[in-house]
Amino acid sequence: MSHTVVAELVANVQKITAKAGDIVGPEDTLVILESMKMEIPVLAEVAGTITEMKVAEGEVVRDGDPIAVIEEN
């Protein structure tokens, strides 16, 4: 079953810390967002393998935009 991690606010994608094919756990950081000079880590939420990263560094995401798709183990 796949799970999509979504943005919870409007922010810039400052750094991508995971890539497609990586195995992640519920507390692993996928990307770091920047909003109002604050860094906000986005966590995997579930254990599994990243099948797709939907963002690029420097991109602006809005509330509800997909960040990554994880195939749950």
Secondary structure, 3 states (H helix, E strand, C coil): CEEEEECCCCEEEEEECCCCCCEECCCCEEEEEEECCEEEEEECCCCEEEEEECCCCCCEECCCCEEEEEEEC
